[in-house]
């Protein structure tokens, strides 16, 4: 998932003054064929509302109402990290329809923006790699004034491996040109204009963090041994799955590598409970600042789960290693 989830904490205050009308609620009515009960996580990457909600599906249907600060990109996160993004404006009533076996091809009706997104989802259903990149580029360039294009950028660039490719993340400048008043777009554009990502072999900045146990840890060139810094959030199953892998690795490597997990949760107690933190013998950090956490900013984290592996000199050995290659890469780092 993308580093811009909750990036707009301060923008929230700005947008609060721009609310339109007295009715700031949007409604989403949904039906999932072939699914009886299910919990869906809902949040707004662009700060359309704060925090995250759980939508409960019963007998295949649900109804979700949410007060908005202003126009919102809403992300619906299903099990196995399947996501559907939609656009919601205050007063909107939207209809969601999907097959349980094809959640990624969901249909959302009720506005022109969402009809564009529905067509896009169906068009890319079987596309990957360069074909997917081409479709994303084509959509953004064809609809640069739309929030639908921002949603596509959010899901298929910021929260995707495509963010590593310069030509993909630079699509944000096309959006900024056509949406100069969009604070979220401007922030992303500013980020990519001003900050290059730390890459392999580069020295990392000194960083001091406080763990959940109250201890202070020092990162950068002051580390004593190779260190794996993991960026997790308990609202993603992928983070929880990775935690069990890291716990096993820590035992097997027996002190050859230090492990630090930085949580992008708002609530430290919830993070500890869902992660089973009391049983994890590693440094855990959860300051409640989410995407504004010092570690997230210092290491330019853009996806969750994310990681940055530091060699014994505090230089980048690797970053954002995919789950299936993480164990192999960590072991190679200490050989």
C-alpha positions as CSV (number, residue, x, y, z in Angstrom):
1,X,0.0,0.0,0.0
2,X,1.2,3.7,-0.6
3,X,3.0,6.0,1.7
4,X,0.3,8.7,1.3
5,X,-2.3,7.1,3.4
6,X,-3.0,9.8,6.1
7,X,-0.3,12.1,4.6
8,X,-2.8,14.9,4.7
9,X,-3.3,15.2,8.4
10,X,-2.7,18.9,8.1
11,X,-4.5,19.2,4.8
12,X,-7.5,17.8,6.7
13,X,-7.7,21.1,8.6
14,X,-7.4,23.1,5.4
15,X,-10.2,21.2,3.7
16,X,-12.4,21.5,6.7
17,X,-13.0,25.1,5.7
18,X,-13.9,24.1,2.2
19,X,-16.8,21.8,2.9
20,X,-19.7,22.1,0.5
21,X,-23.2,22.4,1.9
22,X,-24.7,21.1,5.1
23,X,-24.9,17.5,4.0
24,X,-21.4,16.1,3.9
25,X,-22.3,12.5,4.0
26,X,-22.0,10.0,1.1
27,X,-23.7,6.6,1.0
28,X,-22.4,3.4,-0.5
29,X,-24.8,0.6,-1.0
30,X,-23.3,-2.7,-2.0
31,X,-24.0,-6.3,-3.0
32,X,-21.4,-9.1,-3.3
33,X,-22.7,-12.1,-5.1
34,X,-21.6,-15.4,-3.6
35,X,-20.4,-13.8,-0.3
36,X,-22.3,-14.2,2.9
37,X,-20.3,-12.3,5.5
38,X,-17.2,-10.2,5.2
39,X,-15.4,-7.3,6.7
40,X,-14.1,-4.5,4.4
41,X,-11.6,-1.8,5.5
42,X,-12.4,1.7,4.3
43,X,-10.0,4.7,4.3
44,X,-9.3,7.8,2.3
45,X,-5.8,8.1,0.8
46,X,-6.3,11.8,0.0
47,X,-7.7,12.8,3.4
48,X,-11.3,12.9,2.4
49,X,-12.0,11.6,5.9
50,X,-9.8,10.7,8.8
51,X,-9.0,7.3,10.1
52,X,-10.4,4.0,8.8
53,X,-13.7,2.2,9.1
54,X,-14.8,-1.4,9.0
55,X,-17.8,-2.2,6.7
56,X,-19.6,-5.3,7.7
57,X,-21.1,-7.4,4.9
58,X,-24.1,-9.5,5.9
59,X,-26.0,-11.8,3.6
60,X,-24.0,-10.4,0.8
61,X,-25.1,-6.8,1.2
62,X,-23.9,-3.7,3.0
63,X,-24.6,0.0,3.5
64,X,-21.9,2.4,4.4
65,X,-22.4,6.1,5.2
66,X,-19.5,8.5,5.9
67,X,-19.3,12.2,6.6
68,X,-16.7,13.7,4.3
69,X,-14.4,16.7,4.6
70,X,-14.6,17.2,0.9
71,X,-14.2,15.2,-2.3
72,X,-12.7,11.9,-1.3
73,X,-10.9,9.0,-2.9
74,X,-12.1,6.0,-0.9
75,X,-10.2,2.8,-0.8
76,X,-12.0,-0.5,0.0
77,X,-9.6,-3.2,1.2
78,X,-10.8,-6.8,1.1
79,X,-9.0,-9.9,2.4
80,X,-5.8,-10.9,0.5
81,X,-5.2,-7.1,0.0
82,X,-7.7,-6.8,-2.9
83,X,-8.5,-3.1,-3.3
84,X,-11.2,-1.1,-5.0
85,X,-10.9,2.7,-5.2
86,X,-13.9,4.9,-5.8
87,X,-14.6,8.6,-5.8
88,X,-17.1,10.1,-3.3
89,X,-18.5,13.6,-3.1
90,X,-20.7,14.9,-0.3
91,X,-24.3,13.9,-1.0
92,X,-23.3,11.1,-3.3
93,X,-25.3,7.8,-3.3
94,X,-23.3,5.1,-5.0
95,X,-24.1,1.5,-5.8
96,X,-21.4,-1.2,-5.5
97,X,-21.8,-4.6,-7.3
98,X,-19.3,-7.5,-7.5
99,X,-18.8,-11.2,-7.7
100,X,-17.0,-12.7,-4.7
101,X,-14.7,-14.5,-7.1
102,X,-13.9,-11.2,-9.0
103,X,-13.7,-8.4,-6.5
104,X,-11.1,-6.6,-8.5
105,X,-13.6,-6.1,-11.3
106,X,-16.3,-4.4,-9.1
107,X,-18.8,-2.1,-10.6
108,X,-19.5,1.2,-8.9
109,X,-22.3,3.4,-10.3
110,X,-23.8,6.7,-9.3
111,X,-21.4,9.2,-10.8
112,X,-19.4,9.8,-14.0
113,X,-16.1,9.5,-12.1
114,X,-17.0,6.0,-10.8
115,X,-18.2,4.9,-14.2
116,X,-14.8,5.8,-15.6
117,X,-13.1,3.7,-12.8
118,X,-15.4,0.8,-13.4
119,X,-14.6,0.7,-17.1
120,X,-10.9,1.0,-16.3
121,X,-11.0,-1.9,-13.8
122,X,-12.6,-4.2,-16.4
123,X,-10.2,-3.1,-19.1
124,X,-7.1,-4.0,-17.1
125,X,-8.4,-7.2,-15.6
126,X,-5.9,-9.4,-17.4
127,X,-3.1,-7.0,-17.8
128,X,0.2,-6.9,-16.0
129,X,3.6,-5.3,-16.4
130,X,4.1,-3.0,-19.4
131,X,0.6,-3.5,-20.6
132,X,-0.8,-2.3,-17.2
133,X,1.6,0.6,-17.2
134,X,0.4,1.6,-20.7
135,X,-3.2,1.5,-19.6
136,X,-2.5,3.6,-16.5
137,X,-0.6,6.2,-18.5
138,X,-3.4,6.3,-21.1
139,X,-6.1,6.8,-18.5
140,X,-4.3,9.6,-16.6
141,X,-3.4,11.4,-19.8
142,X,-7.0,11.1,-21.1
143,X,-8.7,12.2,-17.9
144,X,-6.1,14.5,-16.2
145,X,-8.8,16.8,-14.6
146,X,-10.6,13.9,-12.9
147,X,-10.4,12.5,-9.4
148,X,-10.7,9.1,-11.1
149,X,-7.2,9.7,-12.6
150,X,-5.9,10.5,-9.1
151,X,-7.4,7.3,-7.8
152,X,-5.8,5.3,-10.6
153,X,-2.4,7.0,-9.9
154,X,-2.9,6.2,-6.2
155,X,-3.6,2.5,-6.7
156,X,-1.4,1.6,-9.7
157,X,1.6,3.9,-9.1
158,X,1.9,5.0,-5.5
159,X,0.8,1.6,-4.0
160,X,2.4,-0.5,-6.7
161,X,5.9,-1.5,-7.9
162,X,5.3,1.0,-10.7
163,X,6.3,3.7,-8.3
164,X,9.9,2.6,-8.8
165,X,9.8,3.7,-12.4
166,X,10.5,7.3,-13.1
167,X,8.2,7.6,-16.1
168,X,5.3,6.3,-14.0
169,X,5.6,8.4,-10.9
170,X,6.2,11.5,-13.0
171,X,2.6,11.2,-14.2
172,X,1.8,13.2,-11.1
173,X,3.1,16.3,-12.9
174,X,0.4,15.8,-15.6
175,X,-2.2,15.7,-12.8
176,X,-0.7,18.7,-11.1
177,X,-0.8,20.7,-14.3
178,X,-4.6,20.1,-14.7
179,X,-5.5,20.1,-11.0
180,X,-3.4,23.0,-9.5
181,X,-5.9,23.4,-6.6
182,X,-5.8,19.8,-5.6
183,X,-3.7,19.8,-2.4
184,X,-3.1,16.1,-2.4
185,X,-1.8,16.1,-5.9
186,X,0.5,19.1,-5.1
187,X,1.9,17.3,-2.1
188,X,2.8,14.2,-4.1
189,X,4.3,16.3,-6.8
190,X,6.4,18.3,-4.3
191,X,7.6,15.1,-2.8
192,X,8.9,13.7,-6.1
193,X,10.4,17.1,-7.1
194,X,12.3,17.5,-3.9
195,X,13.4,14.1,-2.7
196,X,15.1,11.2,-4.4
197,X,14.8,7.7,-2.9
198,X,17.6,6.2,-1.0
199,X,19.1,3.4,-3.2
200,X,21.5,0.6,-2.8
201,X,24.9,1.6,-1.5
202,X,23.8,5.0,-0.2
203,X,24.4,6.1,3.4
204,X,21.3,6.5,5.4
205,X,20.6,9.4,7.8
206,X,21.0,9.1,11.5
207,X,17.7,8.4,13.2
208,X,16.7,8.0,16.8
209,X,13.5,6.1,17.6
210,X,11.6,5.2,20.8
211,X,10.3,1.6,21.0
212,X,7.0,0.5,22.6
213,X,9.0,-0.6,25.6
214,X,10.5,2.9,26.0
215,X,14.0,2.0,24.8
216,X,15.9,4.3,22.4
217,X,17.3,2.8,19.2
218,X,19.8,4.5,16.9
219,X,19.8,3.9,13.2
220,X,22.1,5.1,10.4
221,X,25.9,4.7,10.6
222,X,25.7,4.1,14.3
223,X,24.2,0.6,14.0
224,X,26.4,-2.3,15.2
225,X,25.3,-5.0,12.8
226,X,23.1,-5.4,9.7
227,X,19.6,-4.2,10.3
228,X,16.3,-4.9,8.7
229,X,13.7,-2.2,9.1
230,X,10.2,-3.3,8.3
231,X,7.2,-1.0,7.7
232,X,4.0,-2.7,8.7
233,X,0.4,-1.9,9.5
234,X,-2.1,-4.3,11.1
235,X,-4.9,-3.4,8.7
236,X,-3.0,-5.3,6.0
237,X,-2.9,-9.1,6.2
238,X,0.4,-9.0,4.3
239,X,2.1,-7.3,7.3
240,X,0.8,-9.9,9.7
241,X,2.1,-12.7,7.5
242,X,5.5,-11.1,7.3
243,X,5.7,-10.7,11.0
244,X,5.8,-14.5,11.5
245,X,8.5,-14.9,8.9
246,X,10.7,-12.2,10.6
247,X,10.1,-13.8,14.0
248,X,11.5,-17.1,12.7
249,X,14.4,-15.5,10.9
250,X,15.4,-13.6,14.1
251,X,15.7,-16.9,16.0
252,X,17.6,-18.7,13.2
253,X,20.1,-15.9,12.6
254,X,20.7,-15.6,16.3
255,X,21.8,-12.0,16.7
256,X,23.5,-11.6,13.3
257,X,20.8,-9.1,12.2
258,X,18.8,-6.6,14.2
259,X,15.1,-6.2,13.3
260,X,13.0,-3.1,13.7
261,X,9.3,-2.9,12.9
262,X,7.8,0.5,12.4
263,X,4.0,0.5,12.5
264,X,1.9,2.8,10.4
265,X,-1.1,2.4,12.8
266,X,-2.7,5.2,14.7
267,X,-3.1,3.2,17.8
268,X,-0.1,1.5,19.5
269,X,-2.3,-0.7,21.7
270,X,-4.2,-2.0,18.7
271,X,-0.9,-2.6,16.9
272,X,0.4,-4.6,19.8
273,X,-2.8,-6.6,20.2
274,X,-3.2,-7.5,16.5
275,X,0.5,-8.2,16.0
276,X,0.9,-10.2,19.2
277,X,3.7,-7.8,20.1
278,X,4.3,-9.4,23.5
279,X,5.6,-12.5,21.7
280,X,7.8,-10.7,19.2
281,X,11.4,-10.5,20.3
282,X,12.3,-7.4,18.3
283,X,12.2,-3.6,18.5
284,X,8.7,-2.3,17.7
285,X,8.0,1.4,17.0
286,X,4.5,2.9,16.8
287,X,4.3,6.7,17.3
288,X,0.8,7.1,15.9
289,X,2.1,9.5,13.2
290,X,1.4,7.1,10.4
291,X,2.9,8.5,7.2
292,X,4.4,11.4,9.1
293,X,6.5,9.1,11.3
294,X,10.2,10.2,11.2
295,X,11.3,6.8,10.0
296,X,8.7,6.8,7.2
297,X,9.9,10.3,6.1
298,X,13.6,9.6,6.5
299,X,13.5,6.4,4.4
300,X,11.0,7.7,1.9
301,X,8.6,4.8,2.5
302,X,6.0,4.5,-0.3
303,X,4.5,1.0,0.1
304,X,3.2,-1.2,2.9
305,X,4.6,-3.7,3.8
306,X,7.9,-2.0,3.0
307,X,11.4,-2.6,4.1
308,X,14.9,-1.2,4.0
309,X,17.9,-3.4,4.7
310,X,21.0,-1.8,6.1
311,X,24.5,-3.3,6.0
312,X,26.8,-3.1,9.0
313,X,27.9,0.4,7.9
314,X,24.4,1.7,7.8
315,X,24.3,1.8,4.0
316,X,21.3,0.6,2.0
317,X,21.8,-3.1,1.0
318,X,18.3,-3.5,-0.5
319,X,14.9,-1.9,-0.2
320,X,11.3,-2.9,-0.7
321,X,12.2,-6.5,-1.2
322,X,9.0,-8.5,-2.1
323,X,7.9,-11.0,0.5
324,X,8.9,-14.2,-1.3
325,X,12.5,-12.9,-1.7
326,X,12.9,-11.2,1.7
327,X,14.3,-14.2,3.6
328,X,16.9,-15.0,0.9
329,X,18.0,-11.3,0.7
330,X,18.4,-11.0,4.5
331,X,20.5,-14.2,4.6
332,X,22.7,-13.0,1.8
333,X,23.2,-9.7,3.6
334,X,24.9,-11.4,6.5
335,X,27.0,-14.0,4.6
